[in-house]
């Protein structure tokens, strides 16, 4: 399974704002054995965009990702407007903390 973690300007922190506004995403592969391996850091060229057109662009950008991990999803009247296959809100934590929360979630599933 692939996951995308929203990254802030510092690559070791989860982006503190809405998932779709993150400047980049750390794309990880989670193996059957639970091992998590970084595949790439993917830039988000749509970070400053808004509206319905952005949603389609974001779906295309992260089409290969099953779980999105971020500090929060949506904002204001658009809360939950970005359709996701799965998501995990972790707050504005370090990347290490986000990965630990993801592993804890997998262990309890």
Jmol script that loads the backbone (N, CA, C; Angstrom):
load data "model"
ATOM      1  N   UNK A   1       0.842  -1.165   0.000  1.00  0.00           N
ATOM      2  CA  UNK A   1       0.000   0.000   0.000  1.00  0.00           C
ATOM      3  C   UNK A   1       0.893   1.236   0.000  1.00  0.00           C
ATOM      4  N   UNK A   2       0.490   2.235  -0.785  1.00  0.00           N
ATOM      5  CA  UNK A   2       1.224   3.491  -0.801  1.00  0.00           C
ATOM      6  C   UNK A   2       0.490   4.535   0.034  1.00  0.00           C
ATOM      7  N   UNK A   3       1.279   5.349   0.723  1.00  0.00           N
ATOM      8  CA  UNK A   3       0.712   6.444   1.504  1.00  0.00           C
ATOM      9  C   UNK A   3       1.409   7.741   1.120  1.00  0.00           C
ATOM     10  N   UNK A   4       0.695   8.842   1.290  1.00  0.00           N
ATOM     11  CA  UNK A   4       1.263  10.170   1.059  1.00  0.00           C
ATOM     12  C   UNK A   4       1.147  10.949   2.356  1.00  0.00           C
ATOM     13  N   UNK A   5       2.264  11.468   2.825  1.00  0.00           N
ATOM     14  CA  UNK A   5       2.276  12.298   4.027  1.00  0.00           C
ATOM     15  C   UNK A   5       2.552  13.733   3.586  1.00  0.00           C
ATOM     16  N   UNK A   6       1.635  14.640   3.935  1.00  0.00           N
ATOM     17  CA  UNK A   6       1.787  16.052   3.581  1.00  0.00           C
ATOM     18  C   UNK A   6       2.996  16.632   4.319  1.00  0.00           C
ATOM     19  N   UNK A   7       3.916  17.222   3.576  1.00  0.00           N
ATOM     20  CA  UNK A   7       5.125  17.788   4.175  1.00  0.00           C
ATOM     21  C   UNK A   7       5.097  19.309   4.116  1.00  0.00           C
ATOM     22  N   UNK A   8       5.590  19.910   5.184  1.00  0.00           N
ATOM     23  CA  UNK A   8       5.767  21.355   5.209  1.00  0.00           C
ATOM     24  C   UNK A   8       7.051  21.725   4.501  1.00  0.00           C
ATOM     25  N   UNK A   9       7.452  22.952   4.654  1.00  0.00           N
ATOM     26  CA  UNK A   9       8.698  23.418   4.026  1.00  0.00           C
ATOM     27  C   UNK A   9       9.897  22.628   4.555  1.00  0.00           C
ATOM     28  N   UNK A  10       9.823  22.248   5.824  1.00  0.00           N
ATOM     29  CA  UNK A  10      10.849  21.373   6.394  1.00  0.00           C
ATOM     30  C   UNK A  10      10.392  19.942   6.138  1.00  0.00           C
ATOM     31  N   UNK A  11      11.217  19.148   5.527  1.00  0.00           N
ATOM     32  CA  UNK A  11      10.805  17.795   5.161  1.00  0.00           C
ATOM     33  C   UNK A  11      10.627  16.859   6.347  1.00  0.00           C
ATOM     34  N   UNK A  12      10.980  17.306   7.537  1.00  0.00           N
ATOM     35  CA  UNK A  12      10.825  16.428   8.699  1.00  0.00           C
ATOM     36  C   UNK A  12       9.578  16.779   9.511  1.00  0.00           C
ATOM     37  N   UNK A  13       8.659  17.602   8.958  1.00  0.00           N
ATOM     38  CA  UNK A  13       7.430  18.007   9.649  1.00  0.00           C
ATOM     39  C   UNK A  13       6.229  17.819   8.742  1.00  0.00           C
ATOM     40  N   UNK A  14       5.113  17.405   9.338  1.00  0.00           N
ATOM     41  CA  UNK A  14       3.853  17.332   8.611  1.00  0.00           C
ATOM     42  C   UNK A  14       3.362  18.761   8.394  1.00  0.00           C
ATOM     43  N   UNK A  15       2.880  19.042   7.193  1.00  0.00           N
ATOM     44  CA  UNK A  15       2.359  20.363   6.865  1.00  0.00           C
ATOM     45  C   UNK A  15       1.205  20.686   7.802  1.00  0.00           C
ATOM     46  N   UNK A  16       1.207  21.861   8.469  1.00  0.00           N
ATOM     47  CA  UNK A  16       0.199  22.153   9.488  1.00  0.00           C
ATOM     48  C   UNK A  16      -1.182  22.537   8.952  1.00  0.00           C
ATOM     49  N   UNK A  17      -1.289  22.849   7.679  1.00  0.00           N
ATOM     50  CA  UNK A  17      -2.566  23.272   7.106  1.00  0.00           C
ATOM     51  C   UNK A  17      -3.305  22.135   6.426  1.00  0.00           C
ATOM     52  N   UNK A  18      -4.320  22.476   5.615  1.00  0.00           N
ATOM     53  CA  UNK A  18      -5.082  21.461   4.902  1.00  0.00           C
ATOM     54  C   UNK A  18      -4.198  20.623   3.965  1.00  0.00           C
ATOM     55  N   UNK A  19      -4.492  19.353   3.895  1.00  0.00           N
ATOM     56  CA  UNK A  19      -3.703  18.390   3.123  1.00  0.00           C
ATOM     57  C   UNK A  19      -3.413  18.869   1.695  1.00  0.00           C
ATOM     58  N   UNK A  20      -4.404  19.355   1.003  1.00  0.00           N
ATOM     59  CA  UNK A  20      -4.241  19.749  -0.396  1.00  0.00           C
ATOM     60  C   UNK A  20      -3.383  20.978  -0.609  1.00  0.00           C
ATOM     61  N   UNK A  21      -3.055  21.702   0.451  1.00  0.00           N
ATOM     62  CA  UNK A  21      -2.229  22.898   0.336  1.00  0.00           C
ATOM     63  C   UNK A  21      -0.765  22.636   0.673  1.00  0.00           C
ATOM     64  N   UNK A  22      -0.434  21.409   1.002  1.00  0.00           N
ATOM     65  CA  UNK A  22       0.958  21.063   1.316  1.00  0.00           C
ATOM     66  C   UNK A  22       1.838  21.276   0.087  1.00  0.00           C
ATOM     67  N   UNK A  23       3.037  21.814   0.268  1.00  0.00           N
ATOM     68  CA  UNK A  23       3.915  22.043  -0.883  1.00  0.00           C
ATOM     69  C   UNK A  23       4.509  20.767  -1.475  1.00  0.00           C
ATOM     70  N   UNK A  24       4.507  19.691  -0.695  1.00  0.00           N
ATOM     71  CA  UNK A  24       5.067  18.414  -1.197  1.00  0.00           C
ATOM     72  C   UNK A  24       4.527  17.263  -0.355  1.00  0.00           C
ATOM     73  N   UNK A  25       4.727  16.060  -0.863  1.00  0.00           N
ATOM     74  CA  UNK A  25       4.260  14.850  -0.179  1.00  0.00           C
ATOM     75  C   UNK A  25       5.383  13.819  -0.159  1.00  0.00           C
ATOM     76  N   UNK A  26       5.558  13.186   0.994  1.00  0.00           N
ATOM     77  CA  UNK A  26       6.469  12.047   1.092  1.00  0.00           C
ATOM     78  C   UNK A  26       5.641  10.821   0.734  1.00  0.00           C
ATOM     79  N   UNK A  27       6.048  10.117  -0.301  1.00  0.00           N
ATOM     80  CA  UNK A  27       5.331   8.926  -0.763  1.00  0.00           C
ATOM     81  C   UNK A  27       6.072   7.699  -0.234  1.00  0.00           C
ATOM     82  N   UNK A  28       5.351   6.901   0.534  1.00  0.00           N
ATOM     83  CA  UNK A  28       5.914   5.698   1.144  1.00  0.00           C
ATOM     84  C   UNK A  28       5.191   4.462   0.639  1.00  0.00           C
ATOM     85  N   UNK A  29       5.908   3.366   0.632  1.00  0.00           N
ATOM     86  CA  UNK A  29       5.328   2.048   0.360  1.00  0.00           C
ATOM     87  C   UNK A  29       5.333   1.290   1.678  1.00  0.00           C
ATOM     88  N   UNK A  30       4.183   0.761   2.056  1.00  0.00           N
ATOM     89  CA  UNK A  30       4.075  -0.053   3.261  1.00  0.00           C
ATOM     90  C   UNK A  30       3.950  -1.495   2.803  1.00  0.00           C
ATOM     91  N   UNK A  31       4.935  -2.302   3.141  1.00  0.00           N
ATOM     92  CA  UNK A  31       4.950  -3.696   2.717  1.00  0.00           C
ATOM     93  C   UNK A  31       4.018  -4.564   3.545  1.00  0.00           C
ATOM     94  N   UNK A  32       3.802  -5.775   3.094  1.00  0.00           N
ATOM     95  CA  UNK A  32       2.958  -6.744   3.810  1.00  0.00           C
ATOM     96  C   UNK A  32       3.490  -7.004   5.218  1.00  0.00           C
ATOM     97  N   UNK A  33       4.811  -6.887   5.371  1.00  0.00           N
ATOM     98  CA  UNK A  33       5.430  -7.115   6.680  1.00  0.00           C
ATOM     99  C   UNK A  33       5.374  -5.882   7.580  1.00  0.00           C
ATOM    100  N   UNK A  34       4.767  -4.789   7.083  1.00  0.00           N
ATOM    101  CA  UNK A  34       4.652  -3.561   7.861  1.00  0.00           C
ATOM    102  C   UNK A  34       5.829  -2.618   7.703  1.00  0.00           C
ATOM    103  N   UNK A  35       6.842  -3.039   6.936  1.00  0.00           N
ATOM    104  CA  UNK A  35       7.997  -2.178   6.708  1.00  0.00           C
ATOM    105  C   UNK A  35       7.583  -0.980   5.855  1.00  0.00           C
ATOM    106  N   UNK A  36       8.033   0.209   6.261  1.00  0.00           N
ATOM    107  CA  UNK A  36       7.701   1.446   5.563  1.00  0.00           C
ATOM    108  C   UNK A  36       8.946   1.958   4.865  1.00  0.00           C
ATOM    109  N   UNK A  37       8.834   2.175   3.535  1.00  0.00           N
ATOM    110  CA  UNK A  37       9.999   2.587   2.742  1.00  0.00           C
ATOM    111  C   UNK A  37       9.657   3.834   1.937  1.00  0.00           C
ATOM    112  N   UNK A  38      10.476   4.876   2.071  1.00  0.00           N
ATOM    113  CA  UNK A  38      10.285   6.109   1.314  1.00  0.00           C
ATOM    114  C   UNK A  38      10.585   5.854  -0.156  1.00  0.00           C
ATOM    115  N   UNK A  39       9.634   6.208  -1.018  1.00  0.00           N
ATOM    116  CA  UNK A  39       9.828   6.061  -2.457  1.00  0.00           C
ATOM    117  C   UNK A  39      10.289   7.362  -3.102  1.00  0.00           C
ATOM    118  N   UNK A  40       9.647   8.468  -2.699  1.00  0.00           N
ATOM    119  CA  UNK A  40       9.975   9.764  -3.299  1.00  0.00           C
ATOM    120  C   UNK A  40       9.360  10.884  -2.486  1.00  0.00           C
ATOM    121  N   UNK A  41       9.840  12.086  -2.739  1.00  0.00           N
ATOM    122  CA  UNK A  41       9.195  13.295  -2.247  1.00  0.00           C
ATOM    123  C   UNK A  41       8.637  13.970  -3.501  1.00  0.00           C
ATOM    124  N   UNK A  42       7.312  14.084  -3.544  1.00  0.00           N
ATOM    125  CA  UNK A  42       6.605  14.580  -4.731  1.00  0.00           C
ATOM    126  C   UNK A  42       6.138  16.022  -4.496  1.00  0.00           C
ATOM    127  N   UNK A  43       6.515  16.918  -5.388  1.00  0.00           N
ATOM    128  CA  UNK A  43       6.089  18.313  -5.303  1.00  0.00           C
ATOM    129  C   UNK A  43       4.598  18.426  -5.621  1.00  0.00           C
ATOM    130  N   UNK A  44       3.940  19.393  -5.017  1.00  0.00           N
ATOM    131  CA  UNK A  44       2.525  19.657  -5.265  1.00  0.00           C
ATOM    132  C   UNK A  44       2.404  20.964  -6.049  1.00  0.00           C
ATOM    133  N   UNK A  45       2.283  20.900  -7.377  1.00  0.00           N
ATOM    134  CA  UNK A  45       2.176  22.122  -8.171  1.00  0.00           C
ATOM    135  C   UNK A  45       0.822  22.819  -8.006  1.00  0.00           C
ATOM    136  N   UNK A  46      -0.113  22.199  -7.311  1.00  0.00           N
ATOM    137  CA  UNK A  46      -1.468  22.736  -7.146  1.00  0.00           C
ATOM    138  C   UNK A  46      -1.710  23.299  -5.747  1.00  0.00           C
ATOM    139  N   UNK A  47      -0.673  23.430  -4.945  1.00  0.00           N
ATOM    140  CA  UNK A  47      -0.810  23.820  -3.539  1.00  0.00           C
ATOM    141  C   UNK A  47      -1.563  25.133  -3.343  1.00  0.00           C
ATOM    142  N   UNK A  48      -1.369  26.091  -4.200  1.00  0.00           N
ATOM    143  CA  UNK A  48      -1.987  27.408  -4.018  1.00  0.00           C
ATOM    144  C   UNK A  48      -3.314  27.561  -4.766  1.00  0.00           C
ATOM    145  N   UNK A  49      -3.746  26.510  -5.449  1.00  0.00           N
ATOM    146  CA  UNK A  49      -5.008  26.575  -6.193  1.00  0.00           C
ATOM    147  C   UNK A  49      -6.193  26.312  -5.266  1.00  0.00           C
ATOM    148  N   UNK A  50      -7.383  26.660  -5.752  1.00  0.00           N
ATOM    149  CA  UNK A  50      -8.625  26.437  -5.019  1.00  0.00           C
ATOM    150  C   UNK A  50      -9.694  25.984  -6.002  1.00  0.00           C
ATOM    151  N   UNK A  51     -10.784  25.431  -5.490  1.00  0.00           N
ATOM    152  CA  UNK A  51     -11.945  25.124  -6.317  1.00  0.00           C
ATOM    153  C   UNK A  51     -12.007  23.701  -6.823  1.00  0.00           C
ATOM    154  N   UNK A  52     -13.084  23.445  -7.570  1.00  0.00           N
ATOM    155  CA  UNK A  52     -13.364  22.098  -8.068  1.00  0.00           C
ATOM    156  C   UNK A  52     -12.269  21.565  -8.985  1.00  0.00           C
ATOM    157  N   UNK A  53     -11.700  22.420  -9.821  1.00  0.00           N
ATOM    158  CA  UNK A  53     -10.653  21.954 -10.738  1.00  0.00           C
ATOM    159  C   UNK A  53      -9.458  21.392  -9.963  1.00  0.00           C
ATOM    160  N   UNK A  54      -9.183  21.977  -8.804  1.00  0.00           N
ATOM    161  CA  UNK A  54      -8.054  21.497  -7.995  1.00  0.00           C
ATOM    162  C   UNK A  54      -8.284  20.067  -7.529  1.00  0.00           C
ATOM    163  N   UNK A  55      -9.506  19.726  -7.184  1.00  0.00           N
ATOM    164  CA  UNK A  55      -9.799  18.381  -6.682  1.00  0.00           C
ATOM    165  C   UNK A  55      -9.430  17.315  -7.708  1.00  0.00           C
ATOM    166  N   UNK A  56      -9.770  17.548  -8.957  1.00  0.00           N
ATOM    167  CA  UNK A  56      -9.421  16.596 -10.016  1.00  0.00           C
ATOM    168  C   UNK A  56      -7.912  16.504 -10.184  1.00  0.00           C
ATOM    169  N   UNK A  57      -7.237  17.638 -10.122  1.00  0.00           N
ATOM    170  CA  UNK A  57      -5.774  17.647 -10.255  1.00  0.00           C
ATOM    171  C   UNK A  57      -5.116  16.894  -9.101  1.00  0.00           C
ATOM    172  N   UNK A  58      -5.653  17.071  -7.896  1.00  0.00           N
ATOM    173  CA  UNK A  58      -5.092  16.378  -6.732  1.00  0.00           C
ATOM    174  C   UNK A  58      -5.329  14.869  -6.827  1.00  0.00           C
ATOM    175  N   UNK A  59      -6.506  14.473  -7.292  1.00  0.00           N
ATOM    176  CA  UNK A  59      -6.765  13.034  -7.471  1.00  0.00           C
ATOM    177  C   UNK A  59      -5.757  12.440  -8.453  1.00  0.00           C
ATOM    178  N   UNK A  60      -5.466  13.166  -9.535  1.00  0.00           N
ATOM    179  CA  UNK A  60      -4.501  12.681 -10.520  1.00  0.00           C
ATOM    180  C   UNK A  60      -3.090  12.637  -9.936  1.00  0.00           C
ATOM    181  N   UNK A  61      -2.722  13.678  -9.185  1.00  0.00           N
ATOM    182  CA  UNK A  61      -1.381  13.745  -8.583  1.00  0.00           C
ATOM    183  C   UNK A  61      -1.132  12.581  -7.630  1.00  0.00           C
ATOM    184  N   UNK A  62      -2.171  12.177  -6.900  1.00  0.00           N
ATOM    185  CA  UNK A  62      -2.017  11.122  -5.888  1.00  0.00           C
ATOM    186  C   UNK A  62      -2.817   9.866  -6.232  1.00  0.00           C
ATOM    187  N   UNK A  63      -2.982   9.598  -7.511  1.00  0.00           N
ATOM    188  CA  UNK A  63      -3.777   8.455  -7.966  1.00  0.00           C
ATOM    189  C   UNK A  63      -3.223   7.120  -7.486  1.00  0.00           C
ATOM    190  N   UNK A  64      -1.933   7.046  -7.236  1.00  0.00           N
ATOM    191  CA  UNK A  64      -1.296   5.792  -6.838  1.00  0.00           C
ATOM    192  C   UNK A  64      -1.261   5.604  -5.321  1.00  0.00           C
ATOM    193  N   UNK A  65      -1.912   6.487  -4.577  1.00  0.00           N
ATOM    194  CA  UNK A  65      -1.844   6.489  -3.118  1.00  0.00           C
ATOM    195  C   UNK A  65      -3.168   6.024  -2.519  1.00  0.00           C
ATOM    196  N   UNK A  66      -3.102   5.091  -1.561  1.00  0.00           N
ATOM    197  CA  UNK A  66      -4.310   4.563  -0.919  1.00  0.00           C
ATOM    198  C   UNK A  66      -4.668   5.306   0.363  1.00  0.00           C
ATOM    199  N   UNK A  67      -3.675   5.883   1.050  1.00  0.00           N
ATOM    200  CA  UNK A  67      -3.922   6.560   2.317  1.00  0.00           C
ATOM    201  C   UNK A  67      -3.205   7.899   2.317  1.00  0.00           C
ATOM    202  N   UNK A  68      -3.952   8.942   2.664  1.00  0.00           N
ATOM    203  CA  UNK A  68      -3.380  10.279   2.787  1.00  0.00           C
ATOM    204  C   UNK A  68      -3.241  10.605   4.266  1.00  0.00           C
ATOM    205  N   UNK A  69      -2.075  11.118   4.657  1.00  0.00           N
ATOM    206  CA  UNK A  69      -1.795  11.445   6.054  1.00  0.00           C
ATOM    207  C   UNK A  69      -1.462  12.926   6.122  1.00  0.00           C
ATOM    208  N   UNK A  70      -2.178  13.646   6.987  1.00  0.00           N
ATOM    209  CA  UNK A  70      -1.934  15.074   7.114  1.00  0.00           C
ATOM    210  C   UNK A  70      -2.385  15.597   8.461  1.00  0.00           C
ATOM    211  N   UNK A  71      -2.056  16.865   8.712  1.00  0.00           N
ATOM    212  CA  UNK A  71      -2.468  17.509   9.959  1.00  0.00           C
ATOM    213  C   UNK A  71      -3.978  17.677   9.989  1.00  0.00           C
ATOM    214  N   UNK A  72      -4.554  18.056   8.833  1.00  0.00           N
ATOM    215  CA  UNK A  72      -6.009  18.180   8.733  1.00  0.00           C
ATOM    216  C   UNK A  72      -6.428  18.118   7.274  1.00  0.00           C
ATOM    217  N   UNK A  73      -7.700  17.865   7.073  1.00  0.00           N
ATOM    218  CA  UNK A  73      -8.270  17.752   5.738  1.00  0.00           C
ATOM    219  C   UNK A  73      -9.419  18.736   5.611  1.00  0.00           C
ATOM    220  N   UNK A  74      -9.412  19.522   4.554  1.00  0.00           N
ATOM    221  CA  UNK A  74     -10.472  20.494   4.325  1.00  0.00           C
ATOM    222  C   UNK A  74     -10.373  21.668   5.267  1.00  0.00           C
ATOM    223  N   UNK A  75     -11.171  22.667   4.976  1.00  0.00           N
ATOM    224  CA  UNK A  75     -11.256  23.839   5.845  1.00  0.00           C
ATOM    225  C   UNK A  75     -12.545  24.581   5.522  1.00  0.00           C
ATOM    226  N   UNK A  76     -13.110  25.171   6.550  1.00  0.00           N
ATOM    227  CA  UNK A  76     -14.313  25.977   6.376  1.00  0.00           C
ATOM    228  C   UNK A  76     -15.441  25.227   5.701  1.00  0.00           C
ATOM    229  N   UNK A  77     -16.128  25.902   4.773  1.00  0.00           N
ATOM    230  CA  UNK A  77     -17.287  25.307   4.105  1.00  0.00           C
ATOM    231  C   UNK A  77     -16.910  24.147   3.197  1.00  0.00           C
ATOM    232  N   UNK A  78     -15.629  24.023   2.839  1.00  0.00           N
ATOM    233  CA  UNK A  78     -15.191  22.945   1.959  1.00  0.00           C
ATOM    234  C   UNK A  78     -14.716  21.719   2.726  1.00  0.00           C
ATOM    235  N   UNK A  79     -14.919  21.694   4.025  1.00  0.00           N
ATOM    236  CA  UNK A  79     -14.482  20.578   4.863  1.00  0.00           C
ATOM    237  C   UNK A  79     -14.913  19.253   4.239  1.00  0.00           C
ATOM    238  N   UNK A  80     -13.977  18.376   4.020  1.00  0.00           N
ATOM    239  CA  UNK A  80     -14.280  17.066   3.474  1.00  0.00           C
ATOM    240  C   UNK A  80     -14.573  17.052   1.991  1.00  0.00           C
ATOM    241  N   UNK A  81     -14.358  18.165   1.279  1.00  0.00           N
ATOM    242  CA  UNK A  81     -14.686  18.230  -0.146  1.00  0.00           C
ATOM    243  C   UNK A  81     -13.729  17.397  -0.995  1.00  0.00           C
ATOM    244  N   UNK A  82     -12.502  17.218  -0.558  1.00  0.00           N
ATOM    245  CA  UNK A  82     -11.525  16.431  -1.313  1.00  0.00           C
ATOM    246  C   UNK A  82     -11.802  14.954  -1.080  1.00  0.00           C
ATOM    247  N   UNK A  83     -12.310  14.250  -2.098  1.00  0.00           N
ATOM    248  CA  UNK A  83     -12.638  12.839  -1.898  1.00  0.00           C
ATOM    249  C   UNK A  83     -11.374  11.992  -1.740  1.00  0.00           C
ATOM    250  N   UNK A  84     -11.321  11.222  -0.677  1.00  0.00           N
ATOM    251  CA  UNK A  84     -10.133  10.409  -0.411  1.00  0.00           C
ATOM    252  C   UNK A  84     -10.528   8.957  -0.205  1.00  0.00           C
ATOM    253  N   UNK A  85      -9.648   8.066  -0.617  1.00  0.00           N
ATOM    254  CA  UNK A  85      -9.866   6.642  -0.397  1.00  0.00           C
ATOM    255  C   UNK A  85      -9.678   6.311   1.071  1.00  0.00           C
ATOM    256  N   UNK A  86      -8.791   7.021   1.710  1.00  0.00           N
ATOM    257  CA  UNK A  86      -8.507   6.841   3.127  1.00  0.00           C
ATOM    258  C   UNK A  86      -7.680   8.000   3.604  1.00  0.00           C
ATOM    259  N   UNK A  87      -7.859   8.340   4.858  1.00  0.00           N
ATOM    260  CA  UNK A  87      -7.054   9.428   5.394  1.00  0.00           C
ATOM    261  C   UNK A  87      -6.832   9.241   6.880  1.00  0.00           C
ATOM    262  N   UNK A  88      -5.762   9.854   7.345  1.00  0.00           N
ATOM    263  CA  UNK A  88      -5.407   9.802   8.756  1.00  0.00           C
ATOM    264  C   UNK A  88      -4.954  11.193   9.156  1.00  0.00           C
ATOM    265  N   UNK A  89      -5.692  11.826  10.077  1.00  0.00           N
ATOM    266  CA  UNK A  89      -5.297  13.132  10.601  1.00  0.00           C
ATOM    267  C   UNK A  89      -4.378  12.911  11.789  1.00  0.00           C
ATOM    268  N   UNK A  90      -3.198  13.521  11.731  1.00  0.00           N
ATOM    269  CA  UNK A  90      -2.204  13.330  12.784  1.00  0.00           C
ATOM    270  C   UNK A  90      -1.815  14.626  13.478  1.00  0.00           C
ATOM    271  N   UNK A  91      -2.285  15.754  12.980  1.00  0.00           N
ATOM    272  CA  UNK A  91      -1.875  17.037  13.533  1.00  0.00           C
ATOM    273  C   UNK A  91      -0.513  17.443  12.995  1.00  0.00           C
ATOM    274  N   UNK A  92      -0.047  18.647  13.348  1.00  0.00           N
ATOM    275  CA  UNK A  92       1.235  19.144  12.838  1.00  0.00           C
ATOM    276  C   UNK A  92       2.424  18.564  13.622  1.00  0.00           C
ATOM    277  N   UNK A  93       2.668  17.304  13.437  1.00  0.00           N
ATOM    278  CA  UNK A  93       3.706  16.585  14.181  1.00  0.00           C
ATOM    279  C   UNK A  93       4.942  16.401  13.303  1.00  0.00           C
ATOM    280  N   UNK A  94       5.968  15.814  13.873  1.00  0.00           N
ATOM    281  CA  UNK A  94       7.153  15.485  13.083  1.00  0.00           C
ATOM    282  C   UNK A  94       6.828  14.305  12.168  1.00  0.00           C
ATOM    283  N   UNK A  95       7.615  14.169  11.131  1.00  0.00           N
ATOM    284  CA  UNK A  95       7.439  13.050  10.213  1.00  0.00           C
ATOM    285  C   UNK A  95       7.601  11.728  10.953  1.00  0.00           C
ATOM    286  N   UNK A  96       8.554  11.672  11.874  1.00  0.00           N
ATOM    287  CA  UNK A  96       8.787  10.472  12.679  1.00  0.00           C
ATOM    288  C   UNK A  96       7.540  10.109  13.500  1.00  0.00           C
ATOM    289  N   UNK A  97       6.903  11.133  14.105  1.00  0.00           N
ATOM    290  CA  UNK A  97       5.681  10.884  14.881  1.00  0.00           C
ATOM    291  C   UNK A  97       4.544  10.414  13.987  1.00  0.00           C
ATOM    292  N   UNK A  98       4.425  10.989  12.798  1.00  0.00           N
ATOM    293  CA  UNK A  98       3.373  10.573  11.865  1.00  0.00           C
ATOM    294  C   UNK A  98       3.555   9.111  11.467  1.00  0.00           C
ATOM    295  N   UNK A  99       4.787   8.702  11.201  1.00  0.00           N
ATOM    296  CA  UNK A  99       5.051   7.304  10.841  1.00  0.00           C
ATOM    297  C   UNK A  99       4.749   6.373  12.016  1.00  0.00           C
ATOM    298  N   UNK A 100       5.052   6.803  13.236  1.00  0.00           N
ATOM    299  CA  UNK A 100       4.747   5.992  14.423  1.00  0.00           C
ATOM    300  C   UNK A 100       3.232   5.842  14.589  1.00  0.00           C
ATOM    301  N   UNK A 101       2.480   6.917  14.356  1.00  0.00           N
ATOM    302  CA  UNK A 101       1.013   6.844  14.435  1.00  0.00           C
ATOM    303  C   UNK A 101       0.444   5.921  13.376  1.00  0.00           C
ATOM    304  N   UNK A 102       1.044   5.959  12.179  1.00  0.00           N
ATOM    305  CA  UNK A 102       0.611   5.080  11.106  1.00  0.00           C
ATOM    306  C   UNK A 102       0.865   3.623  11.466  1.00  0.00           C
ATOM    307  N   UNK A 103       2.033   3.326  12.018  1.00  0.00           N
ATOM    308  CA  UNK A 103       2.351   1.957  12.423  1.00  0.00           C
ATOM    309  C   UNK A 103       1.431   1.494  13.541  1.00  0.00           C
ATOM    310  N   UNK A 104       1.122   2.376  14.486  1.00  0.00           N
ATOM    311  CA  UNK A 104       0.211   2.021  15.591  1.00  0.00           C
ATOM    312  C   UNK A 104      -1.187   1.724  15.039  1.00  0.00           C
ATOM    313  N   UNK A 105      -1.607   2.494  14.068  1.00  0.00           N
ATOM    314  CA  UNK A 105      -2.922   2.276  13.445  1.00  0.00           C
ATOM    315  C   UNK A 105      -2.967   0.918  12.744  1.00  0.00           C
ATOM    316  N   UNK A 106      -1.887   0.593  12.033  1.00  0.00           N
ATOM    317  CA  UNK A 106      -1.830  -0.699  11.321  1.00  0.00           C
ATOM    318  C   UNK A 106      -1.826  -1.859  12.310  1.00  0.00           C
ATOM    319  N   UNK A 107      -1.144  -1.672  13.438  1.00  0.00           N
ATOM    320  CA  UNK A 107      -1.049  -2.735  14.439  1.00  0.00           C
ATOM    321  C   UNK A 107      -2.407  -3.015  15.083  1.00  0.00           C
ATOM    322  N   UNK A 108      -3.213  -1.972  15.247  1.00  0.00           N
ATOM    323  CA  UNK A 108      -4.521  -2.137  15.891  1.00  0.00           C
ATOM    324  C   UNK A 108      -5.595  -2.571  14.924  1.00  0.00           C
ATOM    325  N   UNK A 109      -5.300  -2.556  13.629  1.00  0.00           N
ATOM    326  CA  UNK A 109      -6.308  -2.941  12.623  1.00  0.00           C
ATOM    327  C   UNK A 109      -6.440  -4.427  12.482  1.00  0.00           C
TER     328      UNK A 109
END
end "model"
wireframe off; spacefill off
backbone 0.3
color backbone group
